[in-house]
Amino acid sequence: MNPRPRLGPAPALATVPARALGRDPARLLKRAWDHASLYLPVILMGLLALGSYWIIGQSPAPAEPPAARAPVPGPGAVMQDFLLRDFGPDGQLLLKIEGVQLHHYPGAARLVVEQVRLQQRDAQGHLSFAQADRLESTTDRTVHRFSGNVVLLQPARAATATQAAVPEQEFRSQALTLYTQANRIESDQPVEIRRGTQLLQAQRMRYDQGTGQLELQGQVRATLAPPAQ
C-alpha cells in the first residue's frame, strides 16, 4: 500500500480592497443622490400640488354678490334756504325755485320744497309766479304740484296773431298743478280765479294756456265788475 501524499498548506487568498469592489461609501452616496435627483422635480411638483390643494381647502368660500338695493324711500339729500335756477341754451332764465327746505327723493325722482316761491317761463316766453306751503316737483321739472295756500299769478299778455290779449290772472286754491310741457294748469279742489275785473269760483278747474280755454266744473260763481274808466 502506497502511503497518501501529504498536502502542503493551502495558499493564502488574496484580499481585494473594498473600494475595488465598488463599495466605497462616498461613491455609493453620490450614486444614490444621482438617482434621487432624477426624480426630485417630480417629487417637488407633487408637493406643490398637495400644498395648493390644502390652501384651497382652507380658504373661505367667496362671498356672494350683494343683492341690488331697493330705492330708499326717504330723502337722499336735504337743503336749507336753497335757490335753484334753470337756464335755456340762450342763457335766458327759464325756472327759478326758492324754498326754506328741499328734500330730494331719488327713488321716486321727485323734489319736495317747503315754503316755496317759483318763477317759470314757458316756450312762448310767458311768465308765471307761484308760491305755496309745499311743492312736489318731478326731477325734470315738467310737473309742479303745489299744496297749501297756493297763489299763482300770470301777468297780462298782449294779443298775438293766433291769440287774443289775456288780462292779468291770479289763481288761488289749496291744491294746484302746473304742467310745463303741456302748458296746462289744473286743480281738483275749490279754486278762485281773478281775470282782470272778473272773479270766478269753481270746485274744479282746467286751464289750457296755449289756447286760453278755461274749463270750470262743479258749482261755479262769477262776479263781473265794470272796467275802470
MDAnalysis code that builds the backbone (N, CA, C; Angstrom):
import MDAnalysis as mda
import numpy as np

u = mda.Universe.empty(687, n_residues=229, atom_resindex=np.repeat(np.arange(229), 3), trajectory=True)
u.add_TopologyAttr("name", ["N", "CA", "C"] * 229)
u.add_TopologyAttr("resid", np.arange(1, 230))
u.add_TopologyAttr("resname", ["MET", "ASN", "PRO", "ARG", "PRO", "ARG", "LEU", "GLY", "PRO", "ALA", "PRO", "ALA", "LEU", "ALA", "THR", "VAL", "PRO", "ALA", "ARG", "ALA", "LEU", "GLY", "ARG", "ASP", "PRO", "ALA", "ARG", "LEU", "LEU", "LYS", "ARG", "ALA", "TRP", "ASP", "HIS", "ALA", "SER", "LEU", "TYR", "LEU", "PRO", "VAL", "ILE", "LEU", "MET", "GLY", "LEU", "LEU", "ALA", "LEU", "GLY", "SER", "TYR", "TRP", "ILE", "ILE", "GLY", "GLN", "SER", "PRO", "ALA", "PRO", "ALA", "GLU", "PRO", "PRO", "ALA", "ALA", "ARG", "ALA", "PRO", "VAL", "PRO", "GLY", "PRO", "GLY", "ALA", "VAL", "MET", "GLN", "ASP", "PHE", "LEU", "LEU", "ARG", "ASP", "PHE", "GLY", "PRO", "ASP", "GLY", "GLN", "LEU", "LEU", "LEU", "LYS", "ILE", "GLU", "GLY", "VAL", "GLN", "LEU", "HIS", "HIS", "TYR", "PRO", "GLY", "ALA", "ALA", "ARG", "LEU", "VAL", "VAL", "GLU", "GLN", "VAL", "ARG", "LEU", "GLN", "GLN", "ARG", "ASP", "ALA", "GLN", "GLY", "HIS", "LEU", "SER", "PHE", "ALA", "GLN", "ALA", "ASP", "ARG", "LEU", "GLU", "SER", "THR", "THR", "ASP", "ARG", "THR", "VAL", "HIS", "ARG", "PHE", "SER", "GLY", "ASN", "VAL", "VAL", "LEU", "LEU", "GLN", "PRO", "ALA", "ARG", "ALA", "ALA", "THR", "ALA", "THR", "GLN", "ALA", "ALA", "VAL", "PRO", "GLU", "GLN", "GLU", "PHE", "ARG", "SER", "GLN", "ALA", "LEU", "THR", "LEU", "TYR", "THR", "GLN", "ALA", "ASN", "ARG", "ILE", "GLU", "SER", "ASP", "GLN", "PRO", "VAL", "GLU", "ILE", "ARG", "ARG", "GLY", "THR", "GLN", "LEU", "LEU", "GLN", "ALA", "GLN", "ARG", "MET", "ARG", "TYR", "ASP", "GLN", "GLY", "THR", "GLY", "GLN", "LEU", "GLU", "LEU", "GLN", "GLY", "GLN", "VAL", "ARG", "ALA", "THR", "LEU", "ALA", "PRO", "PRO", "ALA", "GLN"])
u.atoms.positions = np.array([
    [0.866, -1.172, 0.000],
    [0.000, 0.000, 0.000],
    [0.895, 1.210, 0.000],
    [0.581, 2.012, -0.974],
    [1.354, 3.249, -1.044],
    [0.799, 4.275, -0.072],
    [1.637, 4.891, 0.617],
    [1.133, 5.925, 1.547],
    [0.564, 7.109, 0.782],
    [-0.579, 7.820, 1.400],
    [-1.219, 9.011, 0.774],
    [-0.239, 10.168, 0.807],
    [-0.162, 10.882, -0.324],
    [0.775, 12.004, -0.321],
    [0.302, 13.095, 0.624],
    [1.183, 13.679, 1.304],
    [0.836, 14.761, 2.258],
    [0.714, 16.071, 1.487],
    [-0.461, 16.728, 1.750],
    [-0.708, 18.024, 1.084],
    [-0.099, 19.136, 1.884],
    [0.461, 20.071, 1.210],
    [1.041, 21.224, 1.881],
    [-0.047, 22.213, 2.338],
    [0.318, 23.201, 3.000],
    [-0.660, 24.229, 3.466],
    [-1.312, 24.928, 2.288],
    [-2.614, 25.226, 2.446],
    [-3.374, 25.899, 1.367],
    [-2.832, 27.293, 1.145],
    [-2.755, 27.665, -0.110],
    [-2.228, 29.012, -0.377],
    [-3.179, 30.097, 0.154],
    [-2.622, 31.139, 0.619],
    [-3.445, 32.268, 1.161],
    [-4.178, 32.966, 0.013],
    [-5.510, 33.272, 0.277],
    [-6.331, 34.002, -0.716],
    [-5.956, 35.465, -0.706],
    [-5.860, 35.993, -1.893],
    [-5.527, 37.422, -1.987],
    [-6.733, 38.253, -1.578],
    [-6.533, 39.235, -0.785],
    [-7.624, 40.141, -0.331],
    [-7.790, 41.269, -1.330],
    [-9.108, 41.588, -1.645],
    [-9.420, 42.662, -2.604],
    [-9.948, 43.858, -1.810],
    [-9.386, 44.978, -2.002],
    [-9.877, 46.161, -1.257],
    [-11.369, 46.419, -1.536],
    [-12.054, 46.941, -0.506],
    [-13.494, 47.230, -0.660],
    [-13.747, 48.235, -1.753],
    [-12.804, 49.223, -1.938],
    [-13.006, 50.232, -2.993],
    [-13.007, 49.588, -4.345],
    [-12.137, 48.451, -4.493],
    [-12.105, 47.766, -5.783],
    [-13.401, 47.069, -6.068],
    [-14.161, 46.662, -5.056],
    [-15.450, 46.001, -5.266],
    [-16.594, 47.004, -5.440],
    [-16.310, 48.278, -5.438],
    [-17.355, 49.297, -5.630],
    [-18.164, 49.560, -4.386],
    [-17.613, 49.301, -3.252],
    [-18.360, 49.524, -2.022],
    [-17.857, 50.744, -1.260],
    [-17.269, 51.711, -1.949],
    [-16.802, 52.930, -1.309],
    [-18.014, 53.748, -0.834],
    [-18.127, 54.073, 0.436],
    [-19.325, 54.806, 0.936],
    [-19.560, 56.115, 0.201],
    [-18.537, 56.895, -0.095],
    [-18.729, 58.180, -0.785],
    [-19.305, 57.977, -2.169],
    [-18.764, 56.905, -2.858],
    [-19.285, 56.649, -4.199],
    [-20.720, 56.162, -4.141],
    [-21.039, 55.358, -3.150],
    [-22.427, 54.889, -3.016],
    [-23.383, 56.049, -2.750],
    [-22.967, 56.986, -1.893],
    [-23.814, 58.141, -1.578],
    [-24.025, 59.011, -2.803],
    [-22.946, 59.219, -3.593],
    [-23.080, 60.040, -4.796],
    [-24.015, 59.385, -5.802],
    [-23.861, 58.024, -5.924],
    [-24.722, 57.316, -6.865],
    [-26.181, 57.402, -6.426],
    [-26.432, 57.271, -5.101],
    [-27.814, 57.379, -4.604],
    [-28.382, 58.772, -4.854],
    [-27.554, 59.809, -4.669],
    [-28.014, 61.180, -4.910],
    [-28.312, 61.414, -6.392],
    [-27.446, 60.827, -7.256],
    [-27.696, 60.973, -8.683],
    [-29.028, 60.345, -9.067],
    [-29.327, 59.170, -8.506],
    [-30.622, 58.541, -8.800],
    [-31.781, 59.366, -8.248],
    [-31.603, 59.909, -7.027],
    [-32.694, 60.672, -6.411],
    [-32.950, 61.976, -7.159],
    [-31.833, 62.597, -7.673],
    [-32.012, 63.879, -8.358],
    [-32.833, 63.738, -9.632],
    [-32.851, 62.538, -10.214],
    [-33.674, 62.327, -11.409],
    [-35.157, 62.465, -11.096],
    [-35.567, 62.110, -9.893],
    [-36.990, 62.149, -9.506],
    [-37.344, 63.375, -8.654],
    [-36.323, 64.203, -8.351],
    [-36.583, 65.352, -7.481],
    [-37.606, 66.325, -8.073],
    [-37.537, 66.718, -9.364],
    [-38.575, 67.635, -9.895],
    [-39.982, 67.076, -9.775],
    [-40.124, 65.766, -10.023],
    [-41.456, 65.168, -9.914],
    [-41.951, 65.220, -8.476],
    [-41.038, 64.955, -7.532],
    [-41.422, 64.980, -6.115],
    [-41.819, 66.397, -5.702],
    [-41.025, 67.407, -6.152],
    [-41.355, 68.798, -5.794],
    [-42.688, 69.232, -6.376],
    [-42.958, 68.848, -7.628],
    [-44.244, 69.202, -8.236],
    [-45.396, 68.569, -7.472],
    [-45.195, 67.330, -7.023],
    [-46.249, 66.685, -6.242],
    [-46.484, 67.389, -4.928],
    [-45.383, 67.812, -4.280],
    [-45.543, 68.529, -3.012],
    [-46.249, 69.872, -3.218],
    [-45.869, 70.583, -4.301],
    [-46.538, 71.856, -4.591],
    [-48.023, 71.660, -4.854],
    [-48.372, 70.604, -5.596],
    [-49.791, 70.336, -5.880],
    [-50.551, 70.043, -4.597],
    [-49.942, 69.238, -3.715],
    [-50.608, 68.940, -2.440],
    [-50.765, 70.197, -1.591],
    [-49.723, 71.061, -1.602],
    [-49.828, 72.300, -0.827],
    [-50.904, 73.216, -1.362],
    [-50.996, 73.323, -2.697],
    [-52.044, 74.172, -3.285],
    [-53.422, 73.641, -2.953],
    [-53.593, 72.346, -3.028],
    [-54.896, 71.755, -2.705],
    [-55.265, 72.030, -1.263],
    [-54.291, 71.961, -0.376],
    [-54.583, 72.217, 1.039],
    [-54.970, 73.678, 1.272],
    [-54.250, 74.597, 0.594],
    [-54.562, 76.026, 0.759],
    [-55.961, 76.328, 0.259],
    [-56.333, 75.757, -0.898],
    [-57.681, 75.988, -1.432],
    [-58.728, 75.443, -0.484],
    [-58.455, 74.283, 0.098],
    [-59.422, 73.707, 1.019],
    [-59.600, 74.528, 2.276],
    [-58.522, 75.262, 2.691],
    [-58.621, 76.073, 3.901],
    [-59.153, 77.473, 3.637],
    [-59.194, 77.904, 2.371],
    [-59.656, 79.261, 2.053],
    [-61.163, 79.355, 2.232],
    [-61.656, 80.515, 2.727],
    [-63.115, 80.679, 2.873],
    [-63.799, 80.756, 1.519],
    [-65.054, 80.357, 1.496],
    [-65.832, 80.404, 0.250],
    [-66.016, 81.846, -0.183],
    [-66.009, 82.121, -1.491],
    [-66.188, 83.505, -1.953],
    [-67.546, 84.040, -1.546],
    [-67.534, 85.304, -1.149],
    [-68.787, 85.930, -0.719],
    [-69.721, 86.105, -1.899],
    [-71.001, 85.922, -1.641],
    [-71.994, 86.107, -2.696],
    [-72.131, 87.585, -3.004],
    [-72.373, 87.919, -4.276],
    [-72.521, 89.343, -4.609],
    [-73.712, 89.932, -3.871],
    [-73.573, 91.171, -3.395],
    [-74.685, 91.780, -2.651],
    [-75.900, 91.967, -3.536],
    [-77.041, 91.755, -2.948],
    [-78.296, 91.940, -3.688],
    [-78.497, 93.410, -4.001],
    [-79.159, 93.665, -5.110],
    [-79.432, 95.048, -5.501],
    [-80.289, 95.736, -4.449],
    [-79.866, 96.931, -4.108],
    [-80.597, 97.684, -3.086],
    [-81.888, 98.244, -3.647],
    [-82.916, 98.135, -2.849],
    [-84.186, 98.755, -3.237],
    [-84.071, 100.261, -3.033],
    [-84.767, 101.063, -3.841],
    [-84.705, 102.514, -3.659],
    [-85.100, 102.905, -2.246],
    [-84.294, 103.782, -1.673],
    [-84.572, 104.232, -0.313],
    [-85.773, 105.165, -0.349],
    [-86.806, 104.898, 0.473],
    [-87.992, 105.742, 0.415],
    [-87.764, 107.132, 0.961],
    [-86.807, 107.311, 1.865],
    [-86.571, 108.609, 2.471],
    [-85.801, 109.531, 1.545],
    [-85.659, 110.794, 1.951],
    [-84.937, 111.749, 1.109],
    [-83.466, 111.426, 1.042],
    [-82.897, 111.587, -0.163],
    [-81.477, 111.347, -0.330],
    [-80.643, 112.556, 0.025],
    [-81.208, 113.743, -0.067],
    [-80.481, 114.965, 0.268],
    [-81.463, 115.986, 0.806],
    [-81.003, 116.803, 1.731],
    [-81.822, 117.857, 2.320],
    [-81.020, 119.153, 2.252],
    [-81.657, 120.227, 1.778],
    [-81.007, 121.526, 1.684],
    [-81.877, 122.558, 2.375],
    [-81.231, 123.492, 3.031],
    [-81.915, 124.566, 3.733],
    [-81.713, 125.881, 2.979],
    [-82.801, 126.682, 2.906],
    [-82.731, 128.015, 2.301],
    [-81.996, 127.970, 0.968],
    [-82.546, 127.239, 0.043],
    [-81.863, 126.981, -1.229],
    [-82.461, 127.827, -2.348],
    [-81.723, 127.880, -3.446],
    [-82.155, 128.566, -4.662],
    [-81.721, 127.719, -5.848],
    [-82.660, 127.395, -6.730],
    [-82.383, 126.572, -7.910],
    [-82.764, 127.358, -9.152],
    [-81.887, 127.370, -10.153],
    [-82.154, 128.070, -11.407],
    [-81.885, 127.149, -12.585],
    [-82.744, 127.234, -13.609],
    [-82.541, 126.545, -14.883],
    [-82.473, 127.601, -15.987],
    [-81.463, 127.470, -16.859],
    [-81.289, 128.421, -17.954],
    [-81.421, 127.699, -19.287],
    [-81.910, 128.424, -20.277],
    [-82.025, 127.890, -21.622],
    [-80.705, 127.986, -22.360],
    [-80.633, 127.395, -23.580],
    [-79.384, 127.461, -24.368],
    [-78.936, 128.887, -24.652],
    [-79.886, 129.845, -24.705],
    [-79.534, 131.240, -24.976],
    [-79.192, 132.011, -23.709],
    [-79.155, 131.315, -22.551],
    [-78.832, 131.976, -21.290],
    [-80.014, 132.605, -20.594],
    [-81.202, 132.477, -21.173],
    [-82.387, 133.072, -20.557],
    [-82.860, 132.219, -19.385],
    [-83.268, 132.858, -18.304],
    [-83.752, 132.157, -17.128],
    [-85.124, 131.536, -17.421],
    [-85.211, 130.216, -17.313],
    [-86.456, 129.509, -17.571],
    [-87.205, 129.155, -16.293],
    [-86.470, 128.866, -15.225],
    [-87.113, 128.412, -13.995],
    [-86.269, 128.838, -12.804],
    [-86.959, 129.329, -11.785],
    [-86.299, 129.650, -10.521],
    [-87.182, 129.147, -9.388],
    [-86.579, 128.372, -8.491],
    [-87.296, 127.831, -7.341],
    [-86.526, 128.204, -6.083],
    [-87.221, 128.840, -5.146],
    [-86.655, 129.163, -3.848],
    [-87.505, 128.492, -2.777],
    [-86.860, 128.113, -1.674],
    [-87.609, 127.487, -0.604],
    [-86.841, 127.474, 0.692],
    [-87.579, 127.240, 1.766],
    [-86.964, 127.144, 3.086],
    [-86.220, 125.829, 3.232],
    [-86.791, 124.751, 2.655],
    [-86.175, 123.435, 2.776],
    [-86.508, 122.601, 1.553],
    [-85.511, 121.862, 1.068],
    [-85.695, 120.970, -0.085],
    [-85.332, 119.544, 0.315],
    [-86.186, 118.605, -0.097],
    [-85.935, 117.181, 0.087],
    [-85.875, 116.548, -1.300],
    [-84.798, 115.811, -1.566],
    [-84.665, 115.105, -2.839],
    [-84.902, 113.621, -2.605],
    [-85.881, 113.045, -3.335],
    [-86.205, 111.625, -3.241],
    [-85.763, 110.957, -4.536],
    [-84.515, 110.419, -4.599],
    [-84.021, 109.853, -5.861],
    [-84.799, 108.630, -6.308],
    [-85.307, 107.806, -5.345],
    [-86.053, 106.613, -5.731],
    [-87.350, 106.943, -6.434],
    [-87.966, 108.071, -6.077],
    [-89.229, 108.490, -6.692],
    [-89.031, 109.574, -7.736],
    [-87.789, 110.003, -7.969],
    [-87.468, 111.028, -8.971],
    [-88.301, 112.286, -8.748],
    [-88.288, 112.798, -7.508],
    [-89.070, 113.996, -7.230],
    [-88.362, 114.857, -6.196],
    [-88.737, 116.107, -6.185],
    [-88.262, 117.082, -5.216],
    [-89.444, 117.573, -4.394],
    [-89.229, 117.788, -3.122],
    [-90.254, 118.348, -2.239],
    [-89.675, 119.611, -1.615],
    [-90.394, 120.706, -1.759],
    [-89.924, 122.000, -1.281],
    [-90.946, 122.562, -0.305],
    [-90.450, 123.032, 0.824],
    [-91.306, 123.674, 1.821],
    [-91.207, 125.192, 1.678],
    [-92.379, 125.865, 1.795],
    [-92.451, 127.323, 1.693],
    [-91.754, 127.786, 0.405],
    [-92.385, 127.417, -0.696],
    [-91.758, 127.594, -1.993],
    [-92.219, 128.870, -2.677],
    [-91.322, 129.421, -3.478],
    [-91.617, 130.513, -4.407],
    [-91.032, 130.114, -5.756],
    [-91.840, 130.191, -6.796],
    [-91.425, 129.702, -8.114],
    [-91.662, 130.761, -9.170],
    [-90.741, 130.820, -10.123],
    [-90.885, 131.640, -11.327],
    [-90.580, 130.759, -12.526],
    [-91.515, 130.718, -13.497],
    [-91.364, 129.825, -14.642],
    [-91.705, 130.557, -15.929],
    [-90.917, 130.313, -16.981],
    [-91.148, 130.904, -18.296],
    [-91.458, 129.772, -19.270],
    [-92.591, 129.868, -19.992],
    [-92.970, 128.796, -20.912],
    [-92.293, 128.981, -22.264],
    [-92.620, 128.082, -23.207],
    [-91.962, 128.110, -24.513],
    [-92.272, 129.387, -25.292],
    [-93.400, 130.017, -25.002],
    [-93.753, 131.258, -25.680],
    [-93.183, 132.492, -24.975],
    [-92.478, 132.289, -23.881],
    [-91.883, 133.403, -23.156],
    [-92.778, 133.995, -22.092],
    [-93.926, 133.388, -21.819],
    [-94.850, 133.912, -20.820],
    [-94.410, 133.491, -19.423],
    [-94.520, 134.406, -18.490],
    [-94.082, 134.162, -17.128],
    [-95.235, 133.742, -16.228],
    [-94.901, 132.922, -15.236],
    [-95.828, 132.551, -14.164],
    [-95.067, 132.639, -12.848],
    [-95.733, 133.182, -11.825],
    [-95.154, 133.278, -10.482],
    [-96.070, 132.536, -9.525],
    [-95.491, 131.724, -8.658],
    [-96.315, 130.940, -7.741],
    [-95.645, 130.873, -6.379],
    [-96.492, 130.722, -5.365],
    [-95.998, 130.471, -4.016],
    [-96.990, 129.548, -3.322],
    [-96.473, 128.743, -2.374],
    [-97.314, 127.770, -1.678],
    [-96.557, 127.271, -0.451],
    [-97.304, 126.576, 0.404],
    [-96.668, 125.968, 1.576],
    [-95.763, 124.805, 1.175],
    [-96.136, 124.135, 0.093],
    [-95.392, 122.923, -0.279],
    [-95.449, 122.722, -1.790],
    [-94.372, 122.197, -2.327],
    [-94.291, 121.887, -3.752],
    [-93.673, 120.505, -3.922],
    [-94.326, 119.695, -4.732],
    [-93.746, 118.425, -5.166],
    [-93.516, 118.547, -6.669],
    [-92.257, 118.395, -7.064],
    [-91.889, 118.581, -8.461],
    [-91.109, 117.372, -8.955],
    [-91.342, 116.968, -10.207],
    [-90.526, 115.921, -10.809],
    [-89.117, 116.456, -11.018],
    [-88.130, 115.541, -11.013],
    [-86.745, 115.985, -11.140],
    [-86.454, 116.632, -12.494],
    [-87.259, 116.349, -13.523],
    [-87.070, 117.018, -14.812],
    [-87.830, 118.342, -14.868],
    [-88.504, 118.684, -13.756],
    [-89.208, 119.965, -13.609],
    [-90.276, 120.188, -14.682],
    [-90.981, 119.135, -15.058],
    [-92.073, 119.272, -16.029],
    [-93.444, 119.280, -15.356],
    [-93.514, 118.817, -14.107],
    [-94.776, 118.802, -13.367],
    [-94.529, 119.384, -11.984],
    [-95.312, 120.404, -11.626],
    [-95.197, 121.050, -10.320],
    [-96.557, 120.947, -9.625],
    [-96.578, 120.296, -8.462],
    [-97.814, 120.144, -7.688],
    [-97.713, 120.990, -6.419],
    [-98.488, 122.050, -6.378],
    [-98.497, 122.947, -5.233],
    [-99.615, 122.544, -4.276],
    [-99.377, 122.757, -2.993],
    [-100.420, 122.484, -1.997],
    [-100.251, 123.444, -0.830],
    [-101.400, 123.822, -0.254],
    [-101.402, 124.716, 0.896],
    [-101.243, 126.179, 0.520],
    [-102.366, 126.938, 0.571],
    [-102.337, 128.387, 0.316],
    [-101.619, 128.732, -0.990],
    [-102.078, 128.110, -2.056],
    [-101.430, 128.286, -3.358],
    [-101.901, 129.588, -4.000],
    [-100.964, 130.357, -4.500],
    [-101.261, 131.559, -5.280],
    [-100.389, 131.506, -6.534],
    [-101.023, 131.551, -7.712],
    [-100.297, 131.559, -8.980],
    [-100.724, 132.791, -9.760],
    [-99.752, 133.597, -10.135],
    [-100.004, 134.860, -10.820],
    [-99.375, 134.833, -12.195],
    [-100.156, 135.277, -13.208],
    [-99.652, 135.405, -14.570],
    [-99.897, 136.834, -15.040],
    [-98.838, 137.558, -15.393],
    [-99.021, 138.934, -15.885],
    [-99.856, 138.958, -17.168],
    [-100.385, 140.137, -17.471],
    [-101.180, 140.305, -18.686],
    [-100.323, 139.995, -19.920],
    [-101.005, 139.438, -20.940],
    [-100.325, 139.061, -22.178],
    [-100.928, 139.844, -23.340],
    [-100.061, 140.354, -24.165],
    [-100.526, 141.118, -25.326],
    [-101.087, 140.173, -26.371],
    [-101.927, 140.707, -27.215],
    [-102.522, 139.908, -28.290],
    [-101.451, 139.505, -29.303],
    [-101.654, 138.330, -29.893],
    [-100.762, 137.829, -30.947],
    [-101.595, 137.511, -32.172],
    [-100.934, 137.022, -33.211],
    [-101.648, 136.682, -34.441],
    [-102.603, 135.522, -34.234],
    [-102.356, 134.685, -33.241],
    [-103.192, 133.496, -33.030],
    [-103.979, 133.536, -31.720],
    [-103.759, 134.535, -30.870],
    [-104.421, 134.554, -29.562],
    [-104.738, 135.975, -29.160],
    [-105.916, 136.124, -28.573],
    [-106.332, 137.445, -28.116],
    [-105.553, 137.826, -26.861],
    [-105.609, 139.082, -26.526],
    [-104.930, 139.566, -25.321],
    [-105.534, 138.898, -24.091],
    [-104.720, 138.640, -23.117],
    [-105.159, 137.996, -21.876],
    [-104.844, 138.934, -20.723],
    [-105.834, 139.299, -19.910],
    [-105.556, 140.179, -18.767],
    [-104.759, 139.435, -17.692],
    [-104.327, 140.189, -16.723],
    [-103.624, 139.560, -15.606],
    [-104.531, 138.525, -14.939],
    [-103.961, 137.372, -14.577],
    [-104.733, 136.294, -13.971],
    [-104.086, 135.875, -12.655],
    [-104.961, 135.598, -11.690],
    [-104.483, 135.112, -10.394],
    [-105.331, 133.914, -9.988],
    [-104.674, 132.811, -9.668],
    [-105.352, 131.565, -9.263],
    [-105.045, 131.314, -7.784],
    [-106.088, 131.030, -7.011],
    [-105.922, 130.706, -5.595],
    [-106.642, 129.392, -5.292],
    [-105.946, 128.506, -4.585],
    [-106.530, 127.213, -4.233],
    [-105.660, 126.563, -3.157],
    [-106.123, 125.435, -2.633],
    [-105.324, 124.642, -1.700],
    [-104.524, 123.554, -2.419],
    [-104.801, 123.382, -3.693],
    [-104.043, 122.409, -4.486],
    [-104.114, 122.818, -5.950],
    [-102.954, 122.848, -6.592],
    [-102.909, 123.279, -7.988],
    [-101.687, 122.629, -8.641],
    [-101.865, 122.192, -9.894],
    [-100.783, 121.514, -10.621],
    [-100.475, 122.284, -11.895],
    [-99.179, 122.521, -12.116],
    [-98.711, 123.216, -13.308],
    [-97.922, 122.226, -14.157],
    [-98.416, 121.998, -15.403],
    [-97.742, 121.114, -16.362],
    [-97.002, 122.000, -17.364],
    [-95.677, 122.011, -17.283],
    [-94.922, 122.942, -18.112],
    [-94.858, 122.501, -19.574],
    [-94.709, 121.200, -19.837],
    [-94.654, 120.742, -21.233],
    [-96.014, 120.829, -21.904],
    [-97.082, 120.438, -21.198],
    [-98.430, 120.527, -21.764],
    [-98.985, 121.938, -21.703],
    [-98.283, 122.835, -20.987],
    [-98.717, 124.232, -20.866],
    [-100.151, 124.315, -20.331],
    [-100.349, 123.619, -19.193],
    [-101.700, 123.500, -18.649],
    [-101.658, 123.670, -17.123],
    [-102.765, 124.208, -16.565],
    [-102.933, 124.363, -15.123],
    [-104.212, 123.642, -14.731],
    [-104.144, 122.841, -13.658],
    [-105.315, 122.095, -13.196],
    [-105.441, 122.180, -11.685],
    [-106.679, 122.034, -11.218],
    [-106.946, 121.950, -9.796],
    [-108.178, 121.087, -9.594],
    [-108.103, 120.151, -8.618],
    [-109.257, 119.312, -8.296],
    [-109.887, 119.719, -6.977],
    [-109.548, 120.934, -6.508],
    [-110.124, 121.463, -5.284],
    [-110.691, 122.849, -5.572],
    [-111.529, 123.352, -4.681],
    [-112.128, 124.673, -4.931],
    [-111.070, 125.716, -5.281],
    [-111.379, 126.513, -6.301],
    [-110.410, 127.465, -6.829],
    [-111.094, 128.807, -7.043],
    [-110.313, 129.862, -6.883],
    [-110.787, 131.231, -7.135],
    [-109.861, 131.847, -8.171],
    [-110.463, 132.438, -9.200],
    [-109.685, 132.980, -10.315],
    [-110.082, 134.436, -10.525],
    [-109.092, 135.294, -10.576],
    [-109.319, 136.695, -10.936],
    [-108.718, 136.922, -12.316],
    [-109.542, 137.361, -13.224],
    [-109.097, 137.653, -14.586],
    [-109.483, 139.100, -14.898],
    [-108.534, 139.981, -14.741],
    [-108.858, 141.386, -14.927],
    [-109.866, 141.822, -13.865],
    [-111.063, 142.216, -14.307],
    [-112.112, 142.651, -13.386],
    [-113.078, 141.524, -13.049],
    [-112.843, 140.315, -13.532],
    [-113.727, 139.182, -13.279],
    [-113.227, 138.361, -12.089],
    [-114.185, 137.857, -11.310],
    [-113.874, 136.937, -10.220],
    [-114.674, 135.661, -10.452],
    [-113.975, 134.544, -10.623],
    [-114.611, 133.266, -10.899],
    [-114.287, 132.293, -9.767],
    [-115.294, 131.495, -9.403],
    [-115.114, 130.470, -8.375],
    [-115.705, 129.158, -8.880],
    [-115.012, 128.052, -8.606],
    [-115.470, 126.740, -9.069],
    [-114.897, 125.662, -8.145],
    [-115.445, 124.460, -8.293],
    [-114.967, 123.325, -7.493],
    [-113.726, 122.677, -8.117],
    [-113.644, 122.739, -9.424],
    [-112.501, 122.190, -10.148],
    [-112.222, 123.063, -11.360],
    [-110.982, 122.966, -11.859],
    [-110.587, 123.864, -12.943],
    [-109.558, 123.176, -13.842],
    [-109.620, 123.553, -15.120],
    [-108.622, 123.124, -16.103],
    [-108.413, 124.289, -17.062],
    [-107.164, 124.740, -17.177],
    [-106.874, 125.911, -17.991],
    [-105.746, 125.575, -18.962],
    [-106.036, 125.692, -20.263],
    [-105.053, 125.480, -21.320],
    [-104.438, 126.830, -21.659],
    [-103.175, 126.995, -21.305],
    [-102.548, 128.295, -21.516],
    [-102.246, 128.548, -22.985],
    [-102.107, 127.479, -23.761],
    [-101.815, 127.663, -25.174],
    [-102.991, 128.248, -25.940],
    [-104.181, 127.744, -25.663],
    [-105.386, 128.213, -26.369],
    [-106.163, 129.257, -25.581],
    [-105.877, 129.403, -24.279],
    [-106.626, 130.327, -23.445],
    [-107.978, 129.784, -23.007],
    [-108.251, 128.485, -23.241],
    [-109.539, 127.900, -22.876],
    [-109.553, 127.557, -21.387],
    [-110.586, 128.024, -20.697],
    [-110.746, 127.793, -19.266],
    [-111.992, 126.943, -19.032],
    [-111.838, 125.806, -18.357],
    [-112.955, 124.923, -18.024],
    [-113.170, 124.949, -16.512],
    [-114.383, 125.289, -16.091],
    [-114.752, 125.317, -14.684],
    [-115.809, 124.255, -14.445],
    [-115.673, 123.490, -13.374],
    [-116.595, 122.394, -13.080],
    [-117.114, 122.530, -11.659],
    [-118.237, 121.848, -11.407],
    [-118.862, 121.915, -10.089],
    [-119.694, 123.182, -9.955],
    [-119.848, 123.629, -8.743],
    [-120.605, 124.858, -8.500],
    [-119.763, 126.057, -8.919],
    [-120.230, 126.775, -9.914],
    [-119.474, 127.882, -10.492],
    [-120.182, 129.194, -10.165],
    [-119.407, 130.180, -9.750],
    [-119.924, 131.528, -9.490],
    [-119.025, 132.524, -10.202],
    [-119.641, 133.550, -10.747],
    [-118.883, 134.574, -11.489],
    [-119.345, 135.939, -11.044],
    [-118.403, 136.801, -10.789],
    [-118.697, 138.184, -10.434],
    [-118.008, 139.073, -11.461],
    [-118.796, 139.876, -12.152],
    [-118.259, 140.725, -13.205],
    [-118.333, 142.148, -12.747],
    [-117.215, 142.808, -12.717],
    [-117.153, 144.221, -12.328],
    [-116.933, 145.048, -13.594],
    [-117.508, 146.232, -13.651],
    [-117.297, 147.062, -14.842],
    [-115.850, 147.493, -14.920],
    [-115.329, 147.588, -16.114],
    [-113.940, 148.021, -16.258],
    [-113.753, 149.439, -15.740],
    [-112.579, 149.713, -15.253],
    [-112.294, 151.048, -14.725],
    [-112.310, 152.064, -15.843],
    [-112.878, 153.238, -15.567],
    [-112.959, 154.316, -16.544],
    [-111.611, 155.026, -16.680],
])
